Amino acid sequence: MTGTSTRGQRGGTIALAAGGTGGHLFPAEALARELMRRGHPVVIHTEHRGAAYTAALEGIEHVVLPARSLAGGVTGKLKAALVIGRAASQARADLRRRNAALMVGFGGYPSFAPALAAKSLGLPLLLHEQSTRMSLANRRLLRLADGVATSFPEVAGLEGFDQARVWQTGNPVRQSILDAAGAYPPLEDGAPLRLLVVGGSQSAQVFGQVVPPALLALDARIRRRLQVWLQYRGDDAGDIAARLIVAGIEAQVRPFFDDMGERLRDAHLLIARAGATTAADLLAVGRPAIFVPIPHGGSREEQRRNAETLAAAGVGWCIPEPGLTPEGLAGLLEELFTSPTRLPEAARAAAALGKPDAAALLADAVERLLPG
């Protein structure tokens, strides 16, 4: 049985280390709140970007550490080593002061130093991998890990690691997302068709460039039913919204939506990146998506694998960004919105993969590794 609190007071503080993006911090927040519910003292180690998520960290002890990526040439790596050393020293002092019992690493380069500090104190280290491929930070920490919790059944990069110490827990999601789970909204003749377009914590300029002309190319009968929520940070956001509205589309174009749970609940379809947290959110609510993996940067391969895995499972459709054109997107949207079965079937596939109890399962794994 998950979620019990009989072990809640065993050991000291449980420390969580997370990178500065929502994709790393939100799962850490979900686990922290589950552990606190069970009676464990908790602290989150992050960096300045993570600390900016004030609502996520409300009521949770947290420490802001210096952080720097190891990317770059020799000079960059030397500078990064100095920053990591300073962060590890600060993390070690904090862990000792709190009598920490265990460290959970959620990936992202800011998680590297706290994990090293924990191992220098002889603490167990549990890594949580949100994607279908071990992230760079987690790969480098793997030889020090006492266990790995995964979001997907198959995760690349775990070859050679003791499979008895690998647990599929799923990716914890925020309570506001869990509260949005429910039946897929019906696709009735003449009823609204709701499209949610989100680009992750960094937004996605390409969605502002490709999605609006694709929507304008749709048949007028579809446009009149469309309700579009587009996350977009460009200076022309107002112009985009005006063009869509003139074409008969009910549209909201904003840089950020702070009521994502409600919008997920009401959406018939998402257009989104393929980050692990985005995937976990839509699976928890049970919504289909058109995935456009990020085409560059350190998460490129992880997002590609996530998108292809979910598309193969029937959750949605994967379009590499170089192949994302207004004409192609308009054709796919027209097919999906005029079919009575394709979107509901993909929604059922998404719901079947969702793990609403991921935070409880991950907390169980934490308690399994606690000393004593």
TORTOR-552933 format. One record per residue: residue in three letters; x, z, y of N, C-alpha, C in turn. Coordinates in steps of 0.001 Angstrom, whole numbers, plus 524288, in hexadecimal, padded with zeros to 5 digits. Layout:
<sites>
ALAXZYXZYXZY;...
</sites>
This chain:
<sites>
MET8035B800007FB4A8000080000800008037480000804D8;THR8025D7FC928089D8055C7FC6A80D72802B87FFBE8118F;GLY805E2801188158E803B1803BF81A0C803508099881985;THR8055880BF78155B8051F8119B814D38091F8141F8185C;SER8085381917819BE80BD181BD181D5380E428209F81ADF;THR80E1182105815A781025825AA8131A816008261D813AE;ARG818AC821A8814D281E53821CB8156581FF5821CF81B1B;GLY81C258228581EA281D0B821888242582147824AA826B8;GLN8224382968824EF8261182CA4827A182B5F82CA9824F4;ARG82C3C8295982110831328293F81E5583553826A2821AB;GLY839E98290E8221F83E31826A7824E983D77826E282ACC;GLY841078242C82DA0840DE824338334683E3481F6383573;THR83FEC81DE683A1083D998196C83CC983EAE81458839DE;ILE83ACD810EF839C583B7A80BAA837A983C6D8080C83C4D;ALA840DD8057283C388425D801FF8407C8411A7FC6083F19;LEU83F4A7F977842E883E107F3EC842458413E7F0E18464C;ALA843BF7ECA9844A9846D67E96A848338446B7E40284871;ALA8433B7E22984D2A8407F7DD2C84DB6842B77DA1085241;GLY842EA7D4E8851878446E7D163855B88408A7D19285A2E;GLY841BB7CEBC85E5F83EAC7CF3586319839F17CBBA86389;THR838E07C86F85FA48343F7C51785FD682F9B7C7D585D4C;GLY82AF27C5F785E9B8264C7C82685C28826547C77385646;GLY828BA7C33585473828F97C23784EDC82BD37C66584BDA;HIS82F7B7C90F84E63832397CD6384BE582FCA7D2A584D4B;LEU82E287D3278523B82C617D84685402826F37D9AB8520C;PHE8235B7D5E6851C881E027D72F8503881DAA7D94184A9E;PRO820747D6EB846C6820637D9568418E822B57DEC98418C;ALA826D17DFA1844BE829197E4D8845158252B7E8B684757;GLU822437E6F284B4B81E3A7EA5484D8281A257EBC88496D;ALA818587E7E984668814517E8F18427D8163F7ECDC83E6E;LEU81B1E7EC3D83CA281D437F000838E281DD97F55E83B5D;ALA81FC27F58784030820877FA8A842D181B6E7FD9E84317;ARG817397FAF18446C812387FDBE844EF8102E7FF8D83F98;GLU811237FC8083B8380F967FE358364A812CA802EF83495;LEU817E0802DB8359581B308075183426819B980C2B83749;MET8189580B8083C40816F480FF583F6F811C88122B83D76;ARG80E5F80EBF83BB380964810938398580A4A813EB834B0;ARG80E70812B2831CA80FC2815AE82D13812E881A9A82E45;GLY8142C81B7D8332E816DE820448349D81CB181FCB83554;HIS81ECA81B09835498246B81A45835F6825D1819C883BB8;PRO829E881C6D83D9582BF881B2E842C882EC0815F18429E;VAL82E0F812D8846B682FED80D73846C28329380C4B84BEE;VAL8368B808F184BCC838E2806D285084839F08010184F9E;ILE839397FDD6853AD83A777F8418537683F357F737856E5;HIS843297F4C2854AB847B07F2ED857A6846ED7ED21858CD;THR847237EBB385DC68467E7E64285F48849E97E52486401;GLU848FB7E0CC866B184BEC7DF7486B6E8481D7DECB86FEC;HIS84A197DCFD87470846D27DD098791D8420D7D985878A1;ARG842787D51B875C383DE67D1B387526839AE7D473871F9;GLY83B3C7D71F86DDB837727D9F786AB0834DF7DE5D86DB9;ALA837EE7E0F587114835C77E54587425831AC7E36A87802;ALA831AD7DE508793382DC97DC3887CD5828527DC1487A70;TYR827E47DC8B87547822C07DCB4872B4820B07E25087307;THR81F467E3E4877AD81DE87E95987897819087EB0987591;ALA815427E78787503810827E8FB87225811BD7E9E486C65;ALA8152A7E6A886A2B816937E747864AA819707EC5D863BA;LEU81C907EE0E8678381FCE7F2B9866D281D317F7B2868CA;GLU818887F73E86AE2815ED7FBD986D118155380025868F0;GLY81748804C086A33816DE80928866A881ADF809378624B;ILE81E8280586862418228B8054585E34827DD8064B860B0;GLU82AD380A0385E928301D80AF28607683358805ED85FC1;HIS8363C80472863D1839767FFC88635383E638004D8669B;VAL8426A7FD76864EC847827FD8D8677B849057F7F4868C0;VAL84AC47F6FF86D8584C657F1C986F33852577F17786EE5;LEU8543B7EDDB86BB8859D57ED4286AD085BC37E81486D01;PRO860CC7E7C886E63862F37E2B286FED8631C7DF1186B3A;ALA862A17DA0386C29862907D63B867D6864BE7D110869B8;ARG8673F7CE498661B869507C91B8674D869BF7C60C8623C;SER868477C115862758688C7BDBC85DDB86E347BC8585C7F;LEU86F2A7BBB08576C874567BA2C855968755A7B45885636;ALA871807B17E85831872287ABE3858E3876447AACE85D13;GLY878D07A64985CAA87CBB7A4CA86080882207A46D85E1A;GLY885E77A32E8615188B437A2A085F8088DF07A7DA85EC6;VAL893227A7A985E908962E7AC6485D9E895467B068861E4;THR895527AEA4866C8894807B23F86B1E88F267B4D186ACF;GLY88B1F7B1A68699B885DF7B3D08691E885737B7C5864C6;LYS887F57B6A88606B887CA7BA4985C0288AA97BF6085D3E;LEU88F007BF0B86024891D07C3CC8619F88E837C72C86547;LYS88BEC7C49A86905888867C78986C8C883FC7C9FA86992;ALA881DB7C6FD865DC87D8A7C90D862BB87F497CDBA85F86;ALA884037CD7685D54886077D1C585A2D886727D6C185D6D;LEU8881E7D63F8625A8887E7DAD0865BE8831E7DD25866D0;VAL87F467D9B3867D2879F27DB92868DD877B27DE2C863FF;ILE878807DBBC85F748767A7DDEE85A97878FF7E33E85981;GLY87E1E7E39A85A84880B77E89D859BF87E807ECD685D3B;ARG87D737EB898622D87B337EF5A865C0875AD7F0DE8641D;ALA872A07ED018628086D467EE22860C086D477F16E85BD0;ALA870D77F0438583C8711A7F34A85359872857F8EE85478;SER876177F9C385833877977FF178599B872FB8021885BDC;GLN870057FF8A85F4F86B708021886198867428032385D77;ALA866787FF57859F88628F80006855DA8641F8046F85230;ARG86917804AD850D386AFB808CE84D52869FB80E3884FAF;ALA86B2980EC9854C886A44813D285756864798153D85742;ASP8611A811628583685B7B8126D858388598C813DF852C4;LEU85B7C8111884ECB859D88123B8496F85B7F817B9847CD;ARG860328194B8493D8620881E8F847E685EC7822AD84AB8;ARG85D9C821AD84FAE85A9782570852B4855218263585068;ARG852F28220184E4A84DA58224784C2C84D86823CA8466A;ASN85213824AB8441E8524E825B883E7B84F8D8216783B6F;ALA850FE81C8C83C9084E648181083A2084F328180E83442;ALA84B3E8162F8317384B5E8162382BC084BF7810B482984;LEU84A7F80CA082C8884A638075382A69849EA8037982EEE;MET84BE67FEB982E1C84B797FA8E83203848947F5EC82FAA;VAL844F97F3BC832A1842527EEEB8311F843D27EAB98351B;GLY8462A7E67283346847BB7E231836B5843E87DDB383674;PHE8421D7DBDA83AFD83E3F7D7AB83B49840927D27683D0B;GLY845B97D21683D25848187CD2683E98848A57CC798446E;GLY84B217C816845E784C897C74384B51851CA7C9D484C50;TYR8551F7C75384F7085A657C96C8501385A887CEF485253;PRO8569E7D0CA8556E856DC7D633857378563E7DA36852D1;SER854757D87B84E38853D67DC2F849DD858F37DD2A846FF;PHE85CEB7DA0484814861C07DA3F84516864B57DF5C84602;ALA8657E7E0C884AF1868847E57B84C31865F07EA8084A2F;PRO860CD7EB4F84AF885E6E7F014848DB85EDF7F072842EA;ALA85E807EBED8403485F0B7EC0483A81864897EDA4838EC;LEU868797EB8E83BA286DDA7ED2283A8486E9D7F2F983B8C;ALA86C5A7F4DA83FCE86CCD7FA6C8410986A5B7FDC283CC1;ALA865D67FC1683AD8863357FF11836B2866897FF44831C3;LYS868CD7FADC8304386BFE7FAC782B80870F37FE0282C37;SER873127FE3383101877B58016F831E88768C8073583128;LEU87191808A08319A86FEC80E0D830B686E0180EED82B24;GLY86E5880ADA827EB86CB780B5D8227D866DB80B2A821AE;LEU863EC808EA8256F85E3D808B5824F885C8E803F4821D1;PRO858448045A81EE6856217FFB881C42854677FBA682045;LEU854F87F6A981EDB853747F25F8224384F967EEE081F71;LEU84AF67EE52821B2847007EAC281FB6846797E64182393;LEU847167E17D821B6846627DCEC82504840F37DAA782433;HIS83E717D93382870839777D66B8280083A3D7D0DB829F1;GLU838E07CD108269F8396A7C790828008340C7C52C828C8;GLN8330E7C35882D7E82DE57C13E82EB582D317BB9B82CDE;SER831727B8A282C62831177B30382B66832227B1A5825B8;THR831F57AC9182499832FE7AAA981F4B838D37A9E181E59;ARG83C0D7AB2D82234841BB7AAC3821C2844267AF6182490;MET847F07B1EF8222B84A657B6758249884CC57B4F4829D6;SER84B9C7B80482DC884DBA7B701832F8853957B82883308;LEU8562E7B6508371D85BDD7B6F18377085D6E7BCA883751;ALA85AD77BFEC83A7785C367C57C83A9085B537C7FD8353F;ASN856EB7C6CF832C1855D27C91E82DA98598B7C72582977;ARG85B187C237829CA85ED77C035825F4864087C3228265A;ARG865AC7C43A82B2486AA67C6F282BDA86A607CCB082A52;LEU865AC7CEDB82A52864FF7D455828D68639D7D50682315;LEU862A77D0BC8205D860817D10C81B16863F67D43781768;ARG8691B7D399817CE86C9C7D65B8142E86C777DC4481509;LEU86A827DDF78198386A237E38D81AA8864BD7E5C881963;ALA861057E2618181E85B937E4068179985A8B7E6D981278;ASP857097EAA4812BB8553A7ED6680E15850177EB2C80C15;GLY84DA27E7DE80F2A848CC7E55980D8F8474A7E13681186;VAL844167DD7C80FD58422F7D9538133E83C4D7D8D081272;ALA839707D8D9816B9833D27D7DD81693832E37D269818D1;THR82FAE7CF558163382ECF7C9E9817CF829137C9018192B;SER8283C7C4DD81C40822F17C35381DA2820C67BF3D819F2;PHE8243F7BC1B8178D822B17B7D58141F824C67B8C080E9F;PRO822427B67680AAF8241A7B73380546829967B50E80462;GLU82AD87B0B1806EB82FFB7AE488063F832CD7AE4B80B82;VAL8377C7B07E80B9583A947B0CE81060840187AEE780F42;ALA841BB7AAD2811F7847017A8BF8114184B067AC7A8138A;GLY84F7A7ACEC810E5853A97B042812C0854237B55F80FDF;LEU850917B65B80C35850BE7BB378092B8535B7BA7C803DE;GLU8557A7B5E0802F88580C7B4E57FDFC85C967B8C57FD4E;GLY85CCB7BB267F8BA860F17BEE07F7A085F8F7C47A7F8F7;PHE85B767C5457FC13859CD7CAA07FD48856647CCAE7F8D9;ASP856F07D1A27F794854067D4187F35584E207D3807F443;GLN84B8A7D0587F112845F67CF4A7F1DF8428E7D4117F0F5;ALA844997D7FB7EE48841A87DCCE7ED8E8411F7DFCD7F2AC;ARG8444F7DE677F678844197E1047FB94841D07DD727FFC8;VAL83EEB7D9827FE1683C277D601801AE836507D6D0800F2;TRP833927D7E98052A82DF07D8EB804DD82B1B7D55F808AC;GLN827287D291806D6823F67CF6080A5281FB57D2D080CA3;THR820377D3FF8119381C7C7D76681443818E67D461817EF;GLY81A817CF958195B817D57CCE681D8B81A3D7CE71822C1;ASN8185A7CC1A826E881A5A7CD0F82C2A8165A7D04582F32;PRO8179B7D51D830A2813C87D86483360811FE7D5EC8387D;VAL80CFC7D65A8399280AD67D44783E6B8084C7D8AE8417D;ARG8078C7D7A784680805617DB9C849F97FFAB7DCCB8489D;GLN7FE027E18B849FD7F8AC7E329848C27F4AD7DFA484B62;SER7F5E67DDB9850177F22D7DA54852CF7F1437D54984FD2;ILE7F52C7D38484CE67F48B7CEDA849A57F1577D030844CC;LEU7F29B7D48D8424B7EF9E7D62883DA87E9D87D6DF83EFE;ASP7E8BC7D8E68439D7E34F7D9C8845307E0597D4A4845E7;ALA7E3487D04B846877E0C57CB38847727DF5B7C8688426D;ALA7E11F7CA5983E017E0197C7AC8390B7DA367C76E8380A;GLY7D8887C2FD835FF7D2FC7C261834E27D1CA7BCEB83309;ALA7CCD97BBCF832747CB2F7B6BC830757CCB87B25D83426;TYR7CDE27ADD8831E27CF2C7A93F834FA7CA557A787837FC;PRO7CADE7A67483D1A7C63A7A4EF840277C3ED79FCA83E29;PRO7BEDB79F7383DB77BC6C79ABE83B7E7BD50795EE83EE3;LEU7BDBC7917383C407BE4978C6683EE87B900789A783EE5;GLU7B59C78B3F8425A7B05A78918842847B022784788463A;ASP7ACAC780C78452C7AC0577C398488E7AABC77DF384E17;GLY7ADCE77C0D851C77ACD677D41857427AF147826C85913;ALA7B0E2785BF8556F7B31478AD3856ED7B89E78A1585908;PRO7BA9F78DEA85BF87BFE578D6585E237C40F78CE3859DF;LEU7C81F789EB85B1C7CCCB7897A857E07D12F78C1785AF3;ARG7D35379056858E47D7177937185BE87DC9E7927F859E9;LEU7DFFD790C685D717E56678F8C85C347E8FD7933285F49;LEU7EC567960C85C847F019799A085EE67F58C7974D85E4E;VAL7F84E796B5862AC7FD7D79458862AA8015779859864CE;VAL804F079A1D86176808B279E268631080E2C79C7A86170;GLY811F079DB7864C48174F79C13863BF81B027A0708627D;GLY819017A5148611581C747A97185FEA81E337AC2B864E0;SER821B07AFFF86449823537B334868B7826347B00C86CD3;GLN828887AB9D86B4A82B5B7A85686F04827F47A3EE8712E;SER822EA7A3D386FB081F6479F87871058219879A7686EBA;ALA81F3F7960887008821197910686DF381F8778CBE871B6;GLN8234878AA5874928222E7869B8787081FA6781CF875EF;VAL82144780A28711481F4B77BEB86E998196277C1786DF0;PHE8172D780B786D31811887810E86C9180EBF77F8F8719D;GLY810FE780F48760D80EAF77F6287B0980F2E7799A87C0B;GLN813067771787998813EB7718487A66810BB76E1A876AC;VAL80FF676FF6871CC80D8576CB886DC9807CE76E1186CD9;VAL806727731886CE2801207749486B817FD1A7728686F61;PRO7FDCE7731F8748B7F9BA77138878247F87D76B6D87790;PRO7FC53767D5877757FADA76256876BA7F8537614887176;ALA7F9C37644686D707F732763A5868607F17076521868C2;LEU7F04C7695B86B807EADB76B0986C197E7BA7672286F57;LEU7EA35764F4873567E7857611F8769F7E65075C1A873A8;ALA7E93D75B1386F797E8667565486C5B7E419756FE8684A;LEU7E21075BB1867997DDFC75C94863BB7D8D275A238656C;ASP7D5967591C861977D0617570F862A47CD6375ADA8662C;ALA7CA45758C7869AF7C77275C0386D7C7C3F47600486AD5;ARG7C1DA75EB4866337BE6B7626C863827C16E76744861C5;ILE7C6737669D860797C9B476B1F85F107CB6276E0B863F4;ARG7CCE276B24868077CEB276DA986CD57CA8D7714886F14;ARG7C5A676FAF86EC27C17A772E2871057C0C47780686E1A;ARG7C2927783E869467C20D77D0E8662D7C6EC7807F8666E;LEU7CB2F77E648687D7D02E7811E868367D08A785AA86C12;GLN7D27B78A0886A137D43078E6586D4E7D9FD78F2B86C0F;VAL7DD5D78E5986FE37E30478E5A86EFF7E586792D1871F4;TRP7E8CB795C286F2A7EBFB799DE871807F1AA79848870B2;LEU7F439796CB874EA7F983794AD874A77FD55798648774B;GLN8011979A58874408054B79D8B8767C8097E799DF87897;TYR80A4579A2187DBB80DE37966E8802D80FCB798BF8854C;ARG814F4798478863C8174779ACC88AD481925796EE88EF0;GLY818027920688E6D819DB78E21892218173878E948976C;ASP819CA78C6789B618179E78C798A0AA812AA789328A123;ASP811E3785A289D7580D537823289DAB808C67843989A6D;ALA808C478947899288049678B7B895EB7FF3B78AA589864;GLY7FEE378B6289D867F9E178A968A02F7F806784FB89FDE;ASP7FB997814B8A06D7FA3077BC48A00A7F84E77A6989A92;ILE7FAF277C988968C7F95977B98891207F3CD77D868903B;ALA7F2BB78257891E97ED807848C8912D7E96978131893F3;ALA7EAA577F6D898A67E6E277C4989B9D7E5BC77722898DE;ARG7E9BC7748A896BB7E8E876F91894087E5847705288F34;LEU7E6697748388C637E34B77587887B07DDA0776A288917;ILE7DCDC779A988D2B7D78977B0388EC17D48F776318909A;VAL7D71B772CC8938A7D49976DF0895547D2EF76A9E890B0;ALA7D5F676AD688C5C7D4AE767C8887AD7D08476A6388454;GLY7CE4D76EB3886327CA1777148883597CBDE7758887FA2;ILE7D0E1776FD87FCD7D30977AF887C4D7D3267803787F23;GLU7D1047842A87CB87D1677897187EE97D6E378B7887DBF;ALA7DA0178C6E881CB7DF9078D7F880F67E16A7922688425;GLN7E4C279549881B57E7AA7996A8845B7ED757987288341;VAL7F09779809887537F6347972E886C97F8F479BC58896A;ARG7FB9779EE9886527FE127A3A388858803897A43D8860A;PRO806F97A712888C580C3D7A7E4886A880C517AB9F88209;PHE808627AEFA8818F808597B2CE87D4C802CB7B4AC87C78;PHE801587B58D8778E7FC447B7D4876397FD2F7BD4C87412;ASP7FB0B7C13B876AC7FBD37C69C874DE7F75C7C88587169;ASP7F3B97C500870257EF6C7C65586C9B7EF9D7C2BA867DA;MET7F44F7C23C865917F5297BE70861617F1A87BF7885CAC;GLY7F09C7C45985B7B7ED427C5828570D7E7E27C31985796;GLU7E57F7C3B685C277E0467C19585D0B7E0557BB9D85CE1;ARG7E4617B94485F0F7E49A7B38B85F0E7E5867B16A8598C;LEU7E8C37B415856857E97A7B288851127E45C7B2E884E10;ARG7E1897B71084EF77DC887B7DF84C3D7D8BB7B36B84D53;ASP7D8A07B181852257D4C97AD96853AE7D6A17A7FC852C7;ALA7DBC27A739851D57DDE97A1E9851757DC7A79F5084C4D;HIS7DB9679A2E84C917DAED7970A847DA7E02B794DD845FB;LEU7E3E47943C8499D7E8EA791CF848527ECF67937E84C56;LEU7F1D07942884A847F6357953684DF67F9EC7909684DEA;ILE7FC8678FCB852438014B78CA685278805867907D8541C;ALA809977910A850F080D417954D851DC812A17940484FB7;ARG8167E796E98518181B8C796FB84EFF81AD77996E8499B;ALA81F26799F7846C881ECA79C1384176822147A0F3840D9;GLY822487A41C84500824F67A915844A18223B7ACB1840D0;ALA825227B07283EC6823097B3D783AAB81E767B72A83C94;THR81EBB7B9118416781A7A7BC5884357815957B92784455;THR816307B47384680811AC7B0FA8471980F237AFF7841D6;ALA8125E7AEDD83DE5810507ADD6838A780D787B29483687;ALA80FC57B72E8371480D547BBEB8350A808247BCFA837BD;ASP807F07BC1D83CDD803187BD0C83FC67FEB37B97C83DE4;LEU7FFCB7B46D83D677FB8A7B0D983BED7F9FB7B19183632;LEU7FDAF7B32F832D17FC437B45082D647F8E47B93882D18;ALA7FA337BD22830387F7277C200830287F1907C10D831E4;VAL7F0DB7BD81835AB7EB947BC5D8379F7E8FD7B8188345E;GLY7EC297B4C4831EE7EA127B09682EA87E89A7ABC6831C0;ARG7EC667A992834A27EB597A4FF837CF7EF477A0AB8369E;PRO7ED8479BBA836977F10779757835897F416795D083A64;ALA7F863792E7839907FBB07918483DFF7FE6378C5083D23;ILE7FF96789BF8416F8034278568841878086F787B58435B;PHE80C54787B583FF58115B78A268412081528786168434C;VAL817B87878E8479081BC878442849EA820AE787AA84A43;PRO824077878F846418289678B138463B82C2C78A0684AD8;ILE82E9D78E2184CC28325D78D92850FF836D778A1484F31;PRO838727862C8525083C2C7824285065841E6783958515C;HIS842EF787FA853E68485A78932855328490A78F1985549;GLY84DDE790DB8558E84EEF79674855CD84F7D798CD85063;GLY850AE79DE08505A851D77A08B84B7484D4A7A0F9847BC;SER8486E7A0A7849C8843DA7A14184664841BC79C0C8447F;ARG84483797BF845908428B7929284427841677922783E51;GLU8453C7937983B0E8449B792E2835678407D796A083348;GLU8405679B618356383C7979F2D83395836EE79D4A834B7;GLN8361779B4D83979830D97997583ACC82F53794A7837A3;ARG8330D79138836B2831D878CA08337D8301178E4682E16;ARG832E5791DD82BB083175793B48267682C307968182693;ASN82B47799C082A848263B79C6082AFB821C57986B82B2E;ALA822627947E82E9281E3B790A382F4B81D4778D8A82A5B;GLU8216978BD7827CE820C6788C18230B81E6678C0B81EA9;THR81FEF790F781E4681DB67946A81A46817E17952C81B1A;LEU8164B7962A81FF0810CB7971B8211280D917921D82089;ALA80FCB78DAB8221980D02788C08216880C2D7878A81BA8;ALA8103C7888F8187B80FC7787A5812D880BB778B348105C;ALA80AE378FC7812AC806F47936E810A4801797922B8128D;GLY800EF78E10815B47FBC478C79817827F9E878F3381C60;VAL7FD667922C81EF97FBDE79526823997FB5E791AE82865;GLY7FE2A78D48828637FDFF789F982CFF801427851E82C40;TRP803417831A8309F805FD77E24830BD80B0077ED0833D1;CYS80F3A77C78831F88145377CF18347F815B7777C28371E;ILE816D87780083C2C8188E7736383F1981DBE774B7841C0;PRO82217772708400E826FF77358842D682678771A584884;GLU828DC7748584C208282E77356851AA8297E76DB185319;PRO82DA676B42850E082EAB765CB8524282A3476222850CE;GLY826F5763AD84D028228F7607284B6881D6B761EC84DF4;LEU81D91765BC8518E818CC7677D8542B817AE763E5858CD;THR813E8760678582A8126775CBE85C4D80CB075D8B85DAB;PRO80B1C75C35862738058975CB6863D480209759968602B;GLU803C0754E085EB7800777519185B5B7FFDE753F2855E9;GLY8044A755A6853AB80413757E984E6F8010475CFA84E4D;LEU801D27604A8523F7FF0176544852737F92F7645985336;ALA7F7C8760A8856937F23C75F80857697EFA975DAB85262;GLY7F26B75A6684F5F7F0397588E84A6D7EF4A75CF78469D;LEU7F3177609C8462B7F27676500842957EE0E7689384460;LEU7EDD6769C4849657E9B276D2A84B5F7E45676ACB84A6B;GLU7E3DD765B784B2C7DECE7632B84A477DD3C763978448F;GLU7E0F7762D38410C7DFD67636283B747DDFD768EA83A31;LEU7E0B576CD383C417DF827723D83AF07DA53773FA83D46;PHE7D9547727A842237D4997744D844BD7CFAF7717D842DC;THR7D03E76D02840667CBA576A3983E767CAAE76B2D838A4;SER7CE5276DC88360B7CDA076EFF8307F7CAE97744B82FEE;PRO7C6EA7749F82CA27C44D779AA82BE87C74777D6682858;THR7CB6577B81825C37CDF077EB5821B87D3AB77FEE822B3;ARG7D69277C8E825727DC4377D28825927DDF77822D82851;LEU7DBC67835D82CBC7DD537882182F777DB8378D1482C96;PRO7D6A678D6382AB97D52179206827C27D867792DE822D4;GLU7D9DF78E9B820257DD2D78F2881B817E2947914681CF1;ALA7E4CD78F5C821347E9E57915E822EA7E97979708824A6;ALA7E51579871826FE7E44C79DE6828927E4167A179823D1;ARG7E18679FB981FA77E1587A2E281AE17E6CC7A37581882;ALA7E9EC79F45818B17EF4079F92816AD7F27B7A36B819DC;ALA7F1B37A37681F007F48C7A727822547F3117ACC48210F;ALA7EDFD7ADC5820A67EC377B31481F8B7EE2D7B4FF81A45;ALA7EE9D7B1688167E7F0767B2EB8114A7F6227B4B381164;LEU7F93C7B2B68151B7FEBF7B429815807FFAC7B8DF81904;GLY7FBC77BA5F81C0D7FC777BEAE81FB67FD517C3DE81CF3;LYS800677C73F81F5F801667CC7D81D45800207D08882178;PRO7FB2B7D1DB821F27F9B97D5A3825F87FC0A7DB0B82518;ASP7FDC37DC2B8204B800197E14081F1F806087E11381F51;ALA808507DD318220180E017DC918220C810C57E1538244D;ALA80EAD7E399828738113F7E82982AC5811667ECB4826EC;ALA80D1B7ED74823FE80CFB7F1AB8201F810C27F09981BA5;LEU810FB7EBB0819DF814967EA58815A381A427EAF381759;LEU81B717E98381C39820C87EA2681E28822107EFEE81ED8;ALA81E537F2FC8209D81F327F8A682106820317FB1081BA7;ASP81D837F91B817AB81E927FAF081256824357F9D0810C6;ALA8261C7F5168122782B837F3B5810E382F567F746813C3;VAL82E227F883818A5831667FC2781B9D831A680166818E6;GLU82D24803808176F82CFB8089E814F982FB28089780FAB;ARG82FA78041380D118324F80392808138383880445808A2;LEU83A49802D980D2F83FF28031980E08841AE8080A810D8;LEU83DFA80B398129383F8080FF481556842B48138F811CF;PRO846F7815D5813CB84A0A81970810A3846CD81E2A80F03;GLY847F88202880A7884554824E2808998400A823EC80667;
</sites>
